[in-house]
Amino acid sequence: MYNVIEDWHKKYRSDIIRTGPRELSIINADAVPLIHGSLSKCRKTTWYSGAYFIEGASVHSTRDKQEHKERRKVWDRALSAKALREYEPRLNRHARNLIDKLKEHAQEPTVRISSWLSFYSFDVMGDVGFNHHFGMLNKGEEDEIIKLMHQSMAPISIFGHVTWLIGVLLRTSVGAKDLLKFMGWTHDVLKRRKQVWIPSNQLINSRC
């Protein structure tokens, strides 16, 4: 569909084209703050409600502006300057590991840098976000749960253009079993992450 929409923009020579009764495609970067800014009157489309019935909405997928504002406050503490400085030793550890792995493969005819950067990114996210070690840099390949996540995206990329169909797929174990399995894993690992807690209300890494 993105190819078709791109062709429409070229055909009509416009940054804004109508793709449905209540839908526009906009490819002008200046429109980003107008659409996604805090003062925007725009609301996220019903696409984001496709999986709401399973466990509600995330900070990213909630369509309610007030709910998003309140939940964003929690995230703001995790992304403060102080918090980011505390993450630095972990990021440095993974960065050194990435450099070491690239050096090991430096003499090979080709090195797929996008794969290694992906391994680094998921190892960092697993460590900082979930207190979970994927070990993808050490293994030089995707962890099984990450493979499952990528597999689960396939049906959404195909059927995501038909919003109501996503809800149907998620209500059937056959239609989206990979996605449901991945969501189950994230639920369990986040539940364990919340148990790593100290009185000062600061999450810590049990290995640090």
Backbone as ProteinMPNN parsed JSONL, in Angstrom:
{"seq_chain_A": "MYNVIEDWHKKYRSDIIRTGPRELSIINADAVPLIHGSLSKCRKTTWYSGAYFIEGASVHSTRDKQEHKERRKVWDRALSAKALREYEPRLNRHARNLIDKLKEHAQEPTVRISSWLSFYSFDVMGDVGFNHHFGMLNKGEEDEIIKLMHQSMAPISIFGHVTWLIGVLLRTSVGAKDLLKFMGWTHDVLKRRKQVWIPSNQLINSRC", "coords_chain_A": {"N_chain_A": [[0.825, -1.206, 0.0], [2.01, 1.214, 0.703], [3.578, 1.767, -1.486], [1.693, 2.328, -3.455], [0.495, 4.63, -2.391], [2.671, 6.36, -2.416], [3.016, 6.604, -5.16], [0.658, 7.972, -5.76], [1.113, 10.457, -4.566], [3.144, 11.38, -6.228], [1.812, 11.381, -8.666], [-0.265, 13.296, -8.335], [1.22, 15.389, -7.552], [1.477, 16.505, -4.956], [1.892, 17.262, -1.449], [-0.044, 16.487, 0.226], [-2.617, 14.189, 0.181], [-5.877, 12.771, -0.257], [-6.814, 9.741, 1.143], [-8.949, 8.37, 1.988], [-12.351, 8.619, 3.3], [-12.051, 9.932, 5.789], [-9.337, 10.284, 5.977], [-5.972, 11.254, 5.474], [-2.936, 11.401, 3.604], [0.159, 12.594, 4.421], [3.185, 14.041, 3.503], [4.97, 15.943, 4.306], [7.487, 17.241, 6.24], [7.214, 19.447, 7.886], [4.714, 19.248, 8.874], [4.694, 17.519, 10.972], [4.895, 18.438, 13.807], [2.419, 19.714, 13.892], [0.6, 17.665, 13.615], [1.391, 15.624, 15.415], [2.165, 16.977, 17.662], [1.945, 18.299, 21.085], [-0.174, 20.083, 21.288], [-1.811, 19.445, 19.247], [-4.889, 18.827, 17.536], [-5.452, 16.514, 16.384], [-6.228, 13.015, 16.426], [-5.153, 9.726, 17.211], [-5.602, 7.088, 14.838], [-8.159, 4.484, 14.53], [-6.749, 2.2, 14.12], [-4.855, 1.813, 16.092], [-6.268, 0.735, 18.139], [-6.585, -1.896, 17.763], [-5.587, -4.109, 19.276], [-6.531, -3.642, 21.779], [-8.36, -4.993, 23.385], [-7.008, -7.092, 24.493], [-4.936, -6.475, 26.489], [-5.39, -3.837, 27.06], [-4.263, -0.477, 26.274], [-1.003, 0.676, 25.276], [1.48, 3.164, 26.204], [2.246, 4.165, 23.8], [0.191, 3.34, 22.064], [-2.241, 4.258, 23.063], [-5.197, 6.145, 22.491], [-6.349, 8.138, 23.811], [-5.831, 11.365, 24.766], [-5.483, 12.556, 27.315], [-5.0, 10.349, 28.955], [-2.625, 9.476, 27.796], [-0.969, 11.643, 28.415], [-0.825, 11.499, 31.23], [0.334, 8.976, 31.643], [2.686, 9.31, 30.333], [4.185, 10.851, 32.029], [5.354, 9.079, 33.804], [7.179, 7.774, 32.174], [8.803, 9.929, 31.577], [10.386, 10.263, 33.843], [12.057, 8.091, 33.607], [13.526, 8.823, 31.459], [14.955, 11.03, 32.062], [17.708, 13.403, 32.428], [19.383, 12.568, 34.501], [18.676, 9.845, 34.78], [19.42, 8.871, 32.264], [22.193, 9.188, 32.377], [22.772, 7.23, 34.234], [22.276, 4.957, 32.771], [24.411, 4.837, 31.11], [26.862, 3.274, 31.707], [25.957, 0.668, 31.16], [25.266, 0.819, 28.445], [27.781, 1.402, 27.416], [29.119, -0.977, 27.987], [27.808, -2.805, 26.291], [28.404, -1.565, 23.887], [31.188, -1.809, 23.741], [31.314, -4.55, 23.502], [30.092, -4.865, 21.009], [31.991, -3.58, 19.346], [34.176, -5.285, 19.731], [33.185, -7.635, 18.564], [32.85, -6.817, 15.911], [35.501, -6.39, 15.232], [36.423, -9.012, 15.313], [35.268, -10.034, 13.03], [36.359, -8.543, 11.067], [38.104, -9.247, 8.996], [36.628, -10.669, 7.224], [35.067, -11.106, 3.978], [32.566, -9.793, 3.645], [30.537, -7.972, 5.892], [27.568, -7.838, 7.581], [26.481, -5.061, 8.648], [24.066, -3.979, 9.534], [22.77, -6.093, 10.782], [24.414, -6.603, 13.015], [24.181, -4.176, 14.38], [21.52, -4.323, 14.989], [21.533, -6.524, 16.717], [22.984, -5.372, 18.803], [21.22, -3.276, 19.566], [18.913, -4.657, 20.476], [20.045, -6.12, 22.575], [20.707, -4.026, 24.311], [18.155, -2.92, 24.805], [16.907, -5.12, 26.014], [18.446, -5.376, 28.334], [18.315, -2.786, 29.678], [15.544, -2.206, 29.612], [14.106, -4.58, 30.325], [15.636, -5.984, 32.118], [16.746, -8.255, 31.13], [18.753, -10.643, 29.5], [19.513, -10.943, 26.258], [21.729, -11.689, 24.746], [22.53, -11.521, 22.074], [24.638, -10.336, 20.669], [26.815, -11.825, 21.548], [26.12, -14.353, 20.611], [25.829, -13.863, 17.928], [23.559, -13.945, 16.432], [19.955, -13.757, 16.025], [17.918, -13.808, 18.942], [15.601, -16.344, 19.964], [13.121, -15.338, 20.802], [13.07, -12.836, 19.656], [13.076, -13.483, 16.992], [10.553, -14.58, 16.93], [9.039, -12.291, 17.402], [9.502, -10.813, 15.04], [8.371, -12.565, 13.199], [5.745, -12.382, 14.003], [5.005, -9.931, 13.089], [4.421, -10.149, 10.427], [1.651, -10.935, 9.631], [0.362, -8.584, 10.496], [1.483, -6.584, 8.934], [0.395, -7.222, 6.519], [-2.428, -7.42, 6.857], [-2.971, -5.123, 8.227], [-4.078, -2.921, 7.006], [-6.732, -3.27, 6.996], [-8.536, -2.511, 9.452], [-10.476, -3.698, 11.247], [-10.032, -6.352, 10.825], [-7.685, -7.015, 12.112], [-8.419, -7.222, 14.802], [-10.009, -9.5, 14.63], [-8.116, -11.449, 13.885], [-6.445, -11.448, 16.138], [-8.109, -12.547, 17.964], [-8.137, -15.188, 17.471], [-6.368, -18.181, 17.908], [-5.015, -19.298, 15.829], [-4.838, -17.351, 13.854], [-3.075, -15.329, 14.779], [-0.975, -16.491, 16.277], [1.797, -16.331, 16.73], [2.18, -13.636, 17.401], [0.56, -13.437, 19.698], [1.895, -15.187, 21.359], [4.321, -13.875, 21.636], [3.464, -11.526, 22.907], [2.606, -12.639, 25.278], [5.04, -13.437, 26.347], [6.301, -10.929, 26.752], [4.612, -9.892, 28.683], [5.089, -11.599, 30.863], [7.876, -11.237, 31.33], [7.998, -8.535, 31.917], [6.525, -8.462, 34.218], [8.224, -9.834, 35.953], [10.281, -8.001, 35.893], [9.24, -5.816, 37.268], [9.353, -6.728, 39.826], [11.89, -6.318, 40.666], [12.781, -4.185, 42.733], [13.341, -1.399, 44.875], [13.17, 0.351, 48.077], [13.428, 3.129, 47.498], [11.985, 3.527, 45.321], [13.235, 3.13, 42.881], [14.055, 1.388, 40.026], [16.307, -1.338, 39.739], [19.122, -3.093, 38.339], [19.449, -6.46, 38.686], [21.845, -7.698, 38.314], [23.752, -5.809, 38.674]], "CA_chain_A": [[0.0, 0.0, 0.0], [2.857, 2.414, 0.749], [4.02, 2.038, -2.856], [0.561, 2.95, -4.141], [0.341, 5.989, -1.87], [3.796, 7.155, -2.934], [2.695, 6.907, -6.567], [-0.394, 8.996, -5.781], [1.744, 11.753, -4.28], [3.857, 11.777, -7.435], [0.832, 11.629, -9.723], [-0.997, 14.538, -8.09], [2.224, 16.404, -7.223], [1.015, 17.171, -3.729], [2.339, 16.691, -0.18], [-1.231, 16.018, 0.948], [-3.634, 13.563, -0.665], [-6.917, 12.077, 0.503], [-6.787, 8.292, 0.914], [-10.2, 7.805, 2.48], [-13.314, 9.657, 3.706], [-11.537, 10.687, 6.942], [-7.918, 9.952, 6.064], [-5.063, 11.962, 4.591], [-1.522, 11.032, 3.622], [0.934, 13.841, 4.409], [4.613, 13.721, 3.435], [5.712, 17.171, 4.571], [8.036, 17.168, 7.596], [6.733, 20.581, 8.677], [3.4, 18.917, 9.435], [4.848, 16.608, 12.115], [4.441, 19.03, 15.08], [0.995, 20.054, 13.817], [-0.179, 16.429, 13.743], [1.784, 14.83, 16.577], [2.533, 17.84, 18.778], [1.094, 18.247, 22.278], [-1.351, 20.932, 21.108], [-2.541, 19.002, 18.06], [-6.264, 18.361, 17.715], [-5.559, 15.213, 15.713], [-6.282, 11.854, 17.301], [-4.676, 8.521, 16.53], [-6.651, 6.345, 14.153], [-8.668, 3.273, 15.196], [-5.767, 1.121, 13.944], [-4.152, 1.622, 17.351], [-7.15, 0.05, 19.094], [-6.759, -3.274, 17.297], [-5.283, -5.122, 20.292], [-6.901, -3.083, 23.07], [-9.148, -5.931, 24.191], [-6.138, -8.093, 25.105], [-4.402, -5.948, 27.745], [-5.487, -2.395, 27.054], [-3.373, 0.258, 25.383], [0.295, 1.092, 25.794], [1.677, 4.611, 26.098], [2.323, 4.46, 22.365], [-1.028, 3.043, 21.301], [-3.458, 4.875, 23.586], [-5.756, 7.203, 21.652], [-6.858, 9.152, 24.722], [-4.748, 12.315, 24.999], [-5.267, 12.756, 28.745], [-4.355, 9.129, 29.455], [-1.248, 9.501, 27.305], [-0.257, 12.67, 29.174], [-0.582, 11.015, 32.582], [1.255, 7.847, 31.616], [3.969, 9.809, 29.829], [4.927, 11.384, 33.168], [6.157, 7.983, 34.354], [8.282, 7.578, 31.239], [9.691, 11.084, 31.647], [11.367, 10.019, 34.906], [13.032, 7.109, 33.112], [14.301, 9.428, 30.372], [15.549, 12.281, 32.536], [19.163, 13.47, 32.253], [19.995, 11.743, 35.552], [18.462, 8.443, 34.451], [20.221, 8.542, 31.08], [23.581, 9.028, 32.817], [22.886, 5.95, 34.928], [22.264, 3.89, 31.77], [25.629, 4.908, 30.29], [27.765, 2.123, 31.862], [25.398, -0.5, 30.475], [25.414, 1.036, 27.009], [29.203, 1.277, 27.098], [29.465, -2.399, 28.018], [27.319, -3.421, 25.049], [29.123, -0.948, 22.772], [32.5, -2.47, 23.669], [31.075, -5.9, 22.985], [29.846, -4.711, 19.572], [33.271, -3.275, 18.705], [34.978, -6.515, 19.751], [32.631, -8.574, 17.594], [33.158, -6.312, 14.57], [36.927, -6.646, 15.016], [36.571, -10.44, 15.042], [34.797, -10.311, 11.673], [36.898, -7.487, 10.189], [38.817, -9.805, 7.841], [35.694, -11.366, 6.344], [34.764, -10.344, 2.757], [31.414, -8.92, 3.889], [29.969, -7.962, 7.241], [26.264, -7.187, 7.525], [26.497, -4.168, 9.804], [22.7, -3.771, 10.03], [22.454, -7.199, 11.694], [25.149, -6.404, 14.263], [23.578, -3.045, 15.081], [20.252, -4.829, 15.52], [21.875, -7.331, 17.893], [23.356, -4.409, 19.858], [20.033, -2.552, 20.009], [18.045, -5.527, 21.271], [20.734, -6.428, 23.83], [20.556, -2.852, 25.17], [16.752, -2.828, 25.23], [16.638, -6.206, 26.951], [19.133, -5.083, 29.589], [17.782, -1.595, 30.338], [14.092, -2.222, 29.721], [13.506, -5.772, 30.924], [16.576, -6.703, 32.974], [16.819, -9.567, 30.482], [19.933, -10.729, 28.649], [19.304, -11.698, 25.02], [23.01, -12.256, 24.338], [22.581, -11.642, 20.61], [25.984, -9.993, 20.219], [27.691, -12.969, 21.814], [25.724, -15.475, 19.745], [25.924, -13.47, 16.523], [22.293, -14.257, 15.759], [18.771, -13.316, 16.759], [17.333, -14.655, 19.974], [14.366, -16.978, 19.494], [11.951, -14.496, 21.066], [13.108, -11.745, 18.682], [12.603, -14.102, 15.754], [9.105, -14.71, 17.077], [8.471, -10.953, 17.246], [9.525, -10.475, 13.614], [7.376, -13.411, 12.53], [4.405, -11.925, 14.372], [4.706, -8.699, 12.368], [4.017, -10.459, 9.05], [0.213, -10.763, 9.378], [-0.053, -7.202, 10.717], [1.896, -5.785, 7.777], [-0.488, -7.562, 5.4], [-3.837, -7.148, 7.15], [-3.091, -3.898, 9.002], [-4.842, -1.915, 6.278], [-8.144, -3.543, 7.278], [-8.44, -2.403, 10.905], [-11.322, -4.637, 11.985], [-9.527, -7.707, 10.639], [-6.645, -7.257, 13.12], [-9.116, -7.71, 15.985], [-10.438, -10.88, 14.363], [-6.929, -12.297, 13.923], [-5.951, -11.546, 17.507], [-9.058, -13.328, 18.758], [-8.005, -16.587, 17.081], [-5.02, -18.678, 18.178], [-4.379, -19.626, 14.554], [-4.614, -16.142, 13.079], [-1.945, -14.515, 15.218], [-0.387, -17.238, 17.392], [3.144, -15.825, 17.013], [2.044, -12.355, 18.093], [0.017, -13.684, 21.03], [2.962, -15.817, 22.136], [5.287, -12.823, 21.957], [2.846, -10.654, 23.903], [2.618, -13.383, 26.536], [6.409, -13.36, 26.876], [6.549, -9.578, 27.255], [3.837, -9.74, 29.922], [5.771, -12.328, 31.937], [9.18, -10.664, 31.639], [7.765, -7.236, 32.548], [6.059, -8.756, 35.58], [9.43, -10.128, 36.723], [11.063, -6.76, 35.982], [8.644, -4.969, 38.298], [9.68, -7.268, 41.135], [13.22, -5.816, 41.01], [12.346, -2.887, 43.256], [13.908, -1.024, 46.166], [12.312, 1.349, 48.741], [13.493, 4.476, 46.948], [11.169, 3.502, 44.109], [14.087, 3.131, 41.71], [14.331, 0.052, 39.525], [17.729, -1.638, 39.632], [19.476, -4.31, 37.618], [19.846, -7.427, 39.698], [23.209, -8.148, 38.078], [24.675, -4.703, 38.941]], "C_chain_A": [[0.868, 1.27, 0.0], [3.389, 2.769, -0.637], [2.931, 2.769, -3.639], [0.415, 4.399, -3.704], [1.466, 6.892, -2.363], [3.55, 7.545, -4.386], [1.631, 7.99, -6.671], [0.182, 10.384, -5.513], [2.47, 12.274, -5.514], [2.881, 12.166, -8.543], [0.165, 12.981, -9.557], [-0.076, 15.686, -7.657], [1.823, 17.217, -5.994], [1.578, 16.465, -2.501], [1.183, 16.102, 0.61], [-2.228, 15.438, -0.05], [-4.64, 12.85, 0.234], [-6.9, 10.601, 0.132], [-8.051, 7.61, 1.41], [-11.116, 8.932, 2.924], [-12.804, 10.533, 4.854], [-10.033, 10.472, 7.102], [-7.109, 10.715, 5.026], [-3.678, 11.338, 4.689], [-0.732, 12.321, 3.451], [2.418, 13.494, 4.448], [5.489, 14.967, 3.609], [6.18, 17.161, 6.025], [7.549, 18.303, 8.484], [5.392, 20.29, 9.35], [3.501, 18.048, 10.692], [4.406, 17.245, 13.431], [2.959, 19.393, 15.073], [0.114, 18.828, 14.048], [0.102, 15.717, 15.058], [2.168, 15.67, 17.794], [1.535, 17.8, 19.916], [-0.189, 19.068, 22.132], [-2.201, 20.523, 19.898], [-3.959, 18.543, 18.411], [-6.486, 17.005, 17.042], [-5.538, 14.084, 16.738], [-5.82, 10.632, 16.521], [-5.852, 7.729, 15.968], [-7.051, 5.084, 14.912], [-7.721, 2.093, 15.037], [-5.092, 0.789, 15.269], [-5.0, 0.91, 18.4], [-7.309, -1.422, 18.77], [-6.549, -4.333, 18.36], [-5.709, -4.677, 21.694], [-7.588, -4.104, 23.974], [-8.275, -6.953, 24.909], [-5.635, -7.608, 26.461], [-4.48, -4.43, 27.798], [-4.477, -1.762, 26.115], [-2.055, 0.576, 26.074], [0.379, 2.612, 25.72], [1.656, 5.013, 24.622], [0.977, 4.33, 21.67], [-2.3, 3.681, 21.854], [-3.905, 6.04, 22.711], [-6.302, 8.347, 22.491], [-5.72, 10.091, 25.108], [-4.458, 12.518, 26.485], [-4.577, 11.543, 29.355], [-2.882, 9.099, 29.039], [-0.405, 10.487, 28.118], [0.117, 12.166, 30.559], [0.444, 9.886, 32.607], [2.631, 8.274, 31.132], [4.824, 10.347, 30.978], [5.832, 10.314, 33.781], [7.381, 7.745, 33.483], [9.284, 8.722, 31.337], [10.755, 10.902, 32.724], [12.46, 9.061, 34.432], [13.93, 7.683, 32.029], [14.881, 10.775, 30.771], [17.057, 12.245, 32.32], [19.874, 12.583, 33.265], [19.873, 10.263, 35.217], [19.323, 8.013, 33.267], [21.692, 8.364, 31.441], [23.792, 7.686, 33.513], [22.881, 4.775, 33.948], [23.61, 3.778, 31.051], [26.573, 3.723, 30.479], [27.264, 0.874, 31.139], [25.583, -0.364, 28.964], [26.868, 0.895, 26.581], [29.638, -0.181, 27.054], [29.024, -3.107, 26.733], [28.053, -2.852, 23.833], [30.508, -1.579, 22.613], [32.376, -3.875, 23.112], [30.848, -5.864, 21.475], [31.156, -4.47, 18.825], [34.152, -4.524, 18.632], [34.497, -7.508, 18.697], [32.926, -8.123, 16.165], [34.629, -6.531, 14.239], [37.162, -8.116, 14.659], [36.216, -10.775, 13.599], [35.397, -9.353, 10.642], [37.551, -8.038, 8.93], [37.896, -10.555, 6.874], [35.351, -10.495, 5.134], [33.612, -9.355, 2.939], [30.947, -9.063, 5.334], [28.65, -7.198, 7.17], [26.095, -6.328, 8.774], [25.103, -3.958, 10.381], [22.307, -4.86, 11.018], [23.13, -6.983, 13.045], [24.595, -5.226, 15.056], [22.227, -3.44, 15.68], [20.504, -5.666, 16.763], [22.201, -6.424, 19.073], [22.112, -3.737, 20.443], [19.145, -3.414, 20.895], [18.713, -5.938, 22.58], [20.606, -5.271, 24.806], [19.13, -2.76, 25.691], [16.4, -3.909, 26.245], [17.222, -5.92, 28.321], [18.462, -3.938, 30.34], [16.28, -1.709, 30.596], [13.521, -3.375, 30.515], [14.39, -6.482, 31.942], [16.743, -8.136, 32.462], [17.989, -9.576, 29.504], [19.628, -11.593, 27.423], [20.592, -12.363, 24.544], [23.178, -12.397, 22.838], [23.949, -11.277, 20.051], [26.931, -11.172, 20.412], [27.395, -14.143, 20.89], [25.893, -15.155, 18.271], [24.675, -13.826, 15.735], [21.131, -13.818, 16.63], [18.36, -14.325, 17.815], [16.004, -15.195, 19.467], [13.148, -16.079, 19.704], [11.906, -13.321, 20.102], [12.681, -12.262, 17.312], [11.083, -14.206, 15.772], [8.43, -13.355, 16.874], [8.414, -10.569, 15.768], [8.504, -11.298, 12.832], [5.959, -12.9, 12.797], [4.013, -10.659, 13.624], [4.164, -8.959, 10.966], [2.511, -10.29, 8.812], [-0.271, -9.327, 9.558], [0.306, -6.334, 9.522], [0.981, -6.021, 6.583], [-1.919, -7.097, 5.66], [-4.054, -5.844, 7.913], [-3.891, -2.811, 8.328], [-6.348, -2.109, 6.463], [-8.267, -3.642, 8.799], [-9.238, -3.463, 11.648], [-10.794, -6.059, 11.89], [-8.43, -8.045, 11.648], [-7.279, -7.818, 14.388], [-9.571, -9.147, 15.833], [-9.257, -11.837, 14.488], [-6.433, -12.511, 15.352], [-6.889, -12.333, 18.407], [-9.004, -14.808, 18.407], [-6.568, -17.03, 17.291], [-4.269, -18.997, 16.895], [-3.976, -18.357, 13.813], [-3.393, -15.35, 13.482], [-1.227, -15.19, 16.391], [1.011, -16.734, 17.749], [3.076, -14.531, 17.811], [1.544, -12.558, 19.52], [1.066, -14.326, 21.937], [3.993, -14.782, 22.555], [4.732, -11.887, 23.024], [2.808, -11.329, 25.267], [3.993, -13.332, 27.191], [6.688, -11.988, 27.463], [5.81, -9.329, 28.571], [4.579, -10.386, 31.084], [7.088, -11.666, 32.329], [9.027, -9.291, 32.294], [7.292, -7.418, 33.988], [7.256, -9.065, 36.479], [10.262, -8.866, 36.92], [10.539, -5.874, 37.092], [8.974, -5.461, 39.704], [11.067, -6.829, 41.596], [13.052, -4.378, 41.468], [13.01, -2.62, 44.603], [13.073, 0.104, 46.768], [12.333, 2.726, 48.12], [12.723, 4.593, 45.645], [12.003, 3.623, 42.827], [14.343, 1.689, 41.294], [15.83, -0.142, 39.407], [17.927, -2.906, 38.835], [20.039, -5.3, 38.61], [21.278, -7.914, 39.506], [24.216, -7.057, 38.435], [24.987, -4.61, 40.435]], "O_chain_A": [[0.512, 2.272, -0.62], [3.624, 3.942, -0.93], [3.21, 3.705, -4.387], [0.234, 5.29, -4.533], [1.235, 8.057, -2.69], [3.838, 8.67, -4.795], [1.689, 8.834, -7.566], [-0.208, 11.363, -6.15], [2.42, 13.468, -5.812], [3.09, 13.144, -9.26], [0.038, 13.735, -10.521], [-0.531, 16.806, -7.426], [1.834, 18.448, -6.006], [1.73, 15.243, -2.49], [1.385, 15.321, 1.541], [-2.633, 16.106, -1.002], [-4.31, 12.39, 1.328], [-6.964, 10.248, -1.045], [-8.201, 6.397, 1.264], [-10.703, 10.092, 2.926], [-13.085, 11.731, 4.894], [-9.514, 10.477, 8.218], [-7.497, 10.815, 3.861], [-3.298, 10.81, 5.734], [-0.914, 13.052, 2.477], [2.863, 12.745, 5.317], [6.613, 15.02, 3.111], [5.361, 17.081, 6.94], [7.475, 18.146, 9.703], [4.985, 20.991, 10.275], [2.509, 17.861, 11.397], [3.596, 16.641, 14.133], [2.312, 19.384, 16.121], [-0.979, 18.935, 14.604], [-0.818, 15.261, 15.737], [2.466, 15.116, 18.852], [0.411, 17.328, 19.748], [-1.187, 18.772, 22.789], [-3.188, 21.183, 19.574], [-4.185, 17.945, 19.463], [-7.57, 16.427, 17.125], [-4.903, 14.195, 17.787], [-6.066, 10.518, 15.32], [-6.941, 7.705, 16.541], [-6.354, 4.667, 15.837], [-7.863, 1.09, 15.735], [-4.79, -0.373, 15.542], [-4.484, 0.523, 19.449], [-8.079, -2.124, 19.425], [-7.243, -5.35, 18.365], [-5.291, -5.274, 22.686], [-7.412, -4.076, 25.193], [-8.74, -7.616, 25.836], [-5.879, -8.258, 27.477], [-3.705, -3.8, 28.518], [-3.904, -2.437, 25.26], [-1.997, 0.726, 27.294], [-0.54, 3.268, 25.231], [1.122, 6.058, 24.253], [0.655, 5.122, 20.784], [-3.336, 3.654, 21.19], [-3.081, 6.828, 22.248], [-6.674, 9.395, 21.962], [-4.742, 9.654, 25.716], [-3.295, 12.638, 26.87], [-3.673, 11.689, 30.178], [-2.009, 8.742, 29.829], [0.739, 10.193, 28.464], [1.24, 12.375, 31.018], [1.313, 9.842, 33.478], [3.634, 7.656, 31.49], [6.052, 10.303, 30.908], [6.942, 10.61, 34.223], [8.484, 7.54, 33.989], [10.487, 8.504, 31.195], [11.896, 11.332, 32.55], [13.627, 9.195, 34.8], [14.972, 7.11, 31.711], [15.257, 11.572, 29.911], [17.624, 11.184, 32.059], [20.855, 11.92, 32.93], [20.837, 9.509, 35.348], [19.888, 6.919, 33.269], [22.369, 7.498, 30.886], [24.857, 7.079, 33.398], [23.421, 3.712, 34.256], [23.913, 2.745, 30.454], [27.059, 3.193, 29.479], [28.053, 0.116, 30.575], [26.002, -1.306, 28.291], [27.162, 0.342, 25.521], [30.426, -0.577, 26.195], [29.77, -3.903, 26.164], [28.297, -3.569, 22.863], [30.949, -1.85, 21.496], [33.224, -4.332, 22.346], [31.345, -6.722, 20.746], [31.404, -5.088, 17.789], [34.79, -4.791, 17.613], [35.304, -8.146, 18.02], [33.22, -8.95, 15.302], [34.97, -6.826, 13.094], [37.997, -8.428, 13.81], [36.791, -11.69, 13.011], [34.99, -9.352, 9.481], [37.556, -7.368, 7.898], [38.341, -11.02, 5.825], [35.344, -9.269, 5.246], [33.669, -8.226, 2.452], [30.968, -10.153, 5.906], [28.621, -6.042, 6.746], [25.631, -6.797, 9.813], [24.961, -3.778, 11.59], [21.594, -4.592, 11.985], [22.507, -7.156, 14.092], [24.546, -5.28, 16.285], [21.842, -2.952, 16.743], [19.782, -5.544, 17.753], [21.76, -6.665, 20.196], [21.966, -3.639, 21.662], [18.677, -2.963, 21.941], [18.032, -6.092, 23.594], [20.418, -5.493, 26.003], [18.916, -2.547, 26.884], [15.685, -3.654, 27.214], [16.59, -6.18, 29.344], [18.083, -4.091, 31.501], [15.802, -1.351, 31.672], [12.576, -3.201, 31.285], [13.968, -7.459, 32.561], [16.863, -9.087, 33.235], [18.188, -8.614, 28.763], [19.502, -12.813, 27.528], [20.56, -13.468, 24.002], [23.888, -13.288, 22.373], [24.377, -11.856, 19.052], [27.746, -11.476, 19.541], [28.306, -14.839, 20.442], [26.08, -16.055, 17.453], [24.725, -13.99, 14.516], [21.296, -13.542, 17.818], [18.444, -15.536, 17.608], [15.355, -14.567, 18.63], [12.242, -16.061, 18.871], [10.822, -12.849, 19.758], [12.004, -11.56, 16.562], [10.415, -13.954, 14.769], [7.373, -13.274, 16.248], [7.398, -10.059, 15.296], [7.853, -10.792, 11.919], [5.086, -12.975, 11.932], [2.829, -10.339, 13.527], [3.52, -8.089, 10.378], [2.12, -9.577, 7.888], [-1.194, -8.889, 8.872], [-0.462, -5.454, 9.133], [0.807, -5.142, 5.739], [-2.545, -6.467, 4.807], [-5.193, -5.491, 8.217], [-4.343, -1.874, 8.986], [-7.142, -1.228, 6.131], [-8.121, -4.723, 9.369], [-8.726, -4.068, 12.59], [-11.067, -6.884, 12.762], [-8.251, -9.209, 12.007], [-6.762, -8.763, 14.984], [-9.527, -9.925, 16.786], [-9.365, -12.894, 15.109], [-6.048, -13.619, 15.726], [-6.499, -12.743, 19.501], [-9.745, -15.605, 18.983], [-5.642, -16.325, 16.891], [-3.039, -18.973, 16.866], [-2.902, -18.294, 13.215], [-2.734, -14.755, 12.629], [-0.909, -14.536, 17.385], [1.38, -16.708, 18.923], [3.817, -14.346, 18.776], [2.043, -11.924, 20.449], [1.119, -14.044, 23.135], [4.481, -14.802, 23.685], [5.451, -11.499, 23.945], [2.959, -10.668, 26.294], [4.113, -13.204, 28.409], [7.25, -11.884, 28.553], [6.317, -8.643, 29.459], [4.689, -9.799, 32.161], [7.392, -11.542, 33.516], [9.842, -8.92, 33.138], [7.624, -6.621, 34.865], [7.307, -8.619, 37.625], [10.874, -8.674, 37.971], [11.326, -5.238, 37.793], [8.885, -4.699, 40.666], [11.394, -6.948, 42.777], [13.172, -3.452, 40.665], [13.214, -3.549, 45.385], [12.33, 0.76, 46.037], [11.335, 3.442, 48.205], [12.79, 5.609, 44.953], [11.535, 4.152, 41.82], [14.789, 0.869, 42.097], [16.55, 0.779, 39.021], [17.001, -3.701, 38.676], [21.01, -5.0, 39.305], [21.868, -8.48, 40.427], [25.414, -7.332, 38.498], [25.748, -3.738, 40.854]]}, "name": "protein", "num_of_chains": 1, "seq": "MYNVIEDWHKKYRSDIIRTGPRELSIINADAVPLIHGSLSKCRKTTWYSGAYFIEGASVHSTRDKQEHKERRKVWDRALSAKALREYEPRLNRHARNLIDKLKEHAQEPTVRISSWLSFYSFDVMGDVGFNHHFGMLNKGEEDEIIKLMHQSMAPISIFGHVTWLIGVLLRTSVGAKDLLKFMGWTHDVLKRRKQVWIPSNQLINSRC"}
